């Protein structure tokens, strides 16, 4: 005799039980927002499960951390560490000589090269006695607040992939450092973006928006770009004749339509981000104009940043704005330095002196002004400042003639100051020519781990589940902070 559906009663009860369990599981998954479609009420529009709160809402830190905000001065193109902060006396005596040295950059793999001696003198500054070249006479006055990592290395000697690694920990890109910071901590000021990017007027870096992308995270965590010239944010004021009440009513209607549309498309982060962007834009109409208005700053403060001089005005304005943003609760601000010149970056393949004189000349005083201003306002202890590029430069010339240097991802210098950092310290060093890190080498992921740790985030436990893995900024294998420079 045939059994029900060709099966035994025991099999039927076993399978039915599994189905009953899956109903409960589906309800729990829907509640957590895991399923693609939420359950709706009888009217077809009201969700039975309320959506989660603001993903950028402020969250408690995972560990004790001193830094509430980060300002990352990104000198894209690769500033030469051996001409700025990594003093190598032997380079002077070997100037012009051909030496055996392993290099890899745009010019390919080489085993020897013509040494290019530094074009600037080095002097010692501060109680710590740090060596700084004459390129940075203003920033040199702040060395006792700075920690130098002189043995950094990266995986790529090519600009595009190296920038993505410095920003996201991966040569192919992913969620940016600023995205991870906002994912882990949220942002204090809900009326301003949590992750802000400022570009040079000459344009942004190679790979463009991938440098501040949220990658596989929801789009709400991506960076918001402020303009390099003129008003940082356009169209903050209502159109003529439109009252604030009418503007709010229009946005409420748009929000209703968008919300109905989004209920059937749960998990579409681009859509969710677009909806939230309308709300953020409305809130910014009352908050952002004051935040980006530099006219209320004193003459003395503007002079401190170099805003009163043509050479330093543009970058000074940006760093002054960066201070105002972190002062108002913005979590992460990245300011790109490198445009406005024929080379458009620190990528000195040709005339090293002309290139670095130009870029250092327009950024040195503003960077020093930022550090001094944060310190006197009591903000430096809770603001982490980072300076550096995607890699350094080789000690040897790239071409048969000239002073240009090729890319160097084997050894270069970054410095940090402020929240969670022990000032006046140095860790690691490169060989006698500055071609490769030889003591306590630190990978870009170690730098990222340090930034997260200073912010109270555990770099090895801050994860986002994607593609079957608990993804981390520091990679699934993990990384450790640079404890030697942490306070």
C-alpha positions, -999 to 999 in steps of 0.1 A, spaced: 0 0 0 13 35 -10 21 59 18 13 96 18 32 112 -10 52 80 -14 67 84 21 62 70 56 44 89 83 77 94 102 92 111 71 62 133 68 64 145 104 101 150 101 99 172 70 68 191 83 86 198 115 115 213 95 91 235 76 75 248 108 109 256 121 118 275 90 87 297 94 100 309 128 135 313 113 122 334 85 104 356 110 136 362 129 157 368 98 131 393 86 133 411 119 171 413 115 167 427 80 184 397 65 157 387 39 153 405 7 116 415 13 100 426 46 66 414 57 39 440 51 7 448 68 -27 444 52 -25 479 36 5 466 16 28 495 26 33 494 64 61 471 74 52 446 101 88 448 113 102 483 117 134 491 99 166 494 119 178 528 132 202 552 116 234 532 106 255 563 113 241 568 148 269 572 174 281 538 188 302 530 218 338 521 211 350 485 214 381 495 235 393 526 253 404 550 226 416 586 227 409 597 191 373 608 184 381 621 149 408 617 122 423 641 97 443 624 70 466 646 49 472 624 19 502 637 -2 494 617 -33 521 609 -58 546 596 -33 567 623 -14 603 614 -10 610 602 25 648 607 21 643 643 12 618 651 39 620 632 72 644 602 67 679 617 70 705 597 51 740 614 52 755 587 29 733 600 1 753 632 0 786 616 -4 774 590 -30 757 617 -51 762 609 -88 778 575 -82 763 542 -95 757 517 -67 742 483 -63 707 487 -50 675 468 -56 647 490 -68 612 484 -83 589 511 -96 575 526 -128 609 519 -144 607 482 -136 631 460 -116 667 473 -114 697 461 -95 718 493 -96 713 530 -102 728 565 -100 724 580 -66 706 614 -63 718 633 -33 692 652 -13 686 688 -25 679 702 9 698 704 42 685 685 73 684 699 108 674 686 142 644 700 160 625 698 193 634 680 225 633 647 206 660 658 181 641 646 150 658 653 117 637 673 92 647 688 59 645 725 50 614 716 30 593 718 62 605 747 84 570 752 99 560 716 105 595 709 120 585 731 150 559 704 159 581 673 159 576 668 197 539 661 190 546 638 160 555 601 158 575 589 128 572 554 113 602 552 90 600 516 79 566 515 61 561 492 32 533 484 8 524 457 -18 524 479 -49 548 504 -64 521 517 -89 501 548 -79 465 535 -85 468 502 -66 491 517 -39 466 545 -32 438 520 -29 459 499 -5 467 530 16 430 539 17 413 505 19 440 479 28 436 462 -6 452 469 -40 419 464 -57 400 486 -33 373 480 -8 357 500 21 379 530 28 394 536 62 369 564 68 341 540 60 354 515 85 356 543 112 320 553 106 308 517 104 324 510 138 316 542 156 290 561 137 291 599 137 284 623 165 268 650 143 238 637 124 235 669 105 269 666 87 285 637 67 305 613 89 332 609 62 344 640 43 369 641 14 385 673 1 403 673 -33 428 696 -49 414 721 -74 434 704 -101 415 672 -95 415 641 -75 440 612 -72 443 582 -96 415 557 -92 392 585 -82 361 577 -61 373 541 -54 397 558 -28 367 569 -6 343 541 -16 323 521 9 330 490 -12 309 460 -1 295 480 28 262 500 25 267 531 5 258 553 35 294 548 47 311 562 16 329 596 16 312 628 8 333 650 -15 336 688 -8 346 710 -37 382 722 -40 373 758 -50 345 781 -42 317 771 -19 325 736 -6 289 725 -10 265 738 -37 228 745 -35 224 745 3 199 773 2 163 767 -8 153 780 -43 139 815 -43 102 815 -32 103 781 -15 98 782 22 114 758 46 80 744 54 73 737 18 107 721 14 100 698 43 66 688 30 81 680 -4 108 658 12 83 641 33 63 632 2 94 620 -16 104 600 15 70 583 16 72 572 -20 108 561 -16 101 542 15 72 523 -2 96 515 -30 124 504 -6 101 480 13 101 457 -16 138 461 -21 153 456 13 190 453 12 195 477 -17 221 499 -1 223 523 -30 186 530 -26 188 533 11 217 556 8 199 578 -17 169 581 7 191 590 36 210 615 14 178 636 9 174 637 47 210 646 53 209 673 26 179 688 44 196 688 77 227 702 62 208 732 50 207 745 85 240 732 98 265 731 69 265 768 59 278 777 94 303 748 94 319 757 61 319 794 66 354 806 74 346 843 77 341 841 114 376 828 120 400 854 134 427 871 113 453 855 136 439 820 130 438 824 92 474 837 93 484 806 113 471 784 84 485 806 57 451 816 44 464 851 40 491 841 15 485 832 -22 509 802 -20 493 785 9 457 799 8 440 771 -9 454 743 13 452 765 44 415 770 38 410 732 35 428 723 67 410 751 86 377 737 73 389 702 84 394 715 119 359 731 119 344 698 108 360 676 134 352 703 160 315 697 150 316 660 153 326 648 118 344 614 123 369 613 94 382 640 71 407 632 43 424 661 26 443 654 -6 475 674 -13 491 673 -47 473 693 -74 478 727 -90 511 721 -107 524 706 -140 532 674 -122 499 677 -103 513 655 -75 544 647 -55 553 622 -83 588 636 -89 601 616 -119 617 646 -135 629 677 -115 628 666 -79 636 700 -65 611 720 -85 584 694 -76 589 691 -39 597 729 -34 563 736 -49 542 710 -30 560 714 3 558 752 0 520 752 -3 513 726 24 540 730 51 526 761 69 489 749 68 499 715 83 518 731 111 490 756 116 465 727 119 486 709 146 492 742 165 455 752 163 442 718 174 466 718 203 458 752 216 420 744 214 425 712 234 414 692 203 447 675 195 443 649 222 411 637 206 420 642 169 444 619 151 463 636 124 480 614 97 505 626 70 519 606 41 515 593 6 510 559 -10 547 552 -10 581 569 -10 609 575 -36 640 556 -46 675 569 -36 686 565 -73 675 584 -104 650 569 -127 666 583 -159 702 586 -171 699 624 -166 681 646 -141 672 643 -104 639 625 -106 633 595 -83 612 564 -91 585 549 -68 596 531 -36 572 507 -19 600 489 0 605 516 26 590 550 33 579 573 61 545 582 76 539 603 107 510 606 130 501 631 158 474 637 183 448 613 197 464 582 211 499 589 197 531 594 217 547 625 204 584 629 198 589 592 190 604 573 160 601 536 152 618 516 124 644 527 99 656 521 63 690 511 51 719 536 47 704 548 13 668 547 23 659 521 -3 642 495 20 630 491 55 654 470 75 643 473 111 608 467 125 591 469 91 555 479 92 529 471 65 501 495 56 477 472 75 497 478 106 492 515 101 454 509 97 454 488 128 470 517 147 444 542 135 415 519 145 431 512 179 436 549 186 399 553 179 389 525 203 382 499 177 397 464 178 413 460 143 410 422 145 374 421 157 359 449 137 343 428 109 317 430 82 303 397 68 307 396 30 314 368 5 313 342 31 339 358 53 341 381 83 359 408 63 383 432 81 401 464 71 434 446 81 425 415 62 412 382 74 447 373 87 447 404 110 473 429 120 486 445 152 488 482 161 523 499 163 524 499 200 558 518 202 541 550 190 509 547 210 504 567 243 
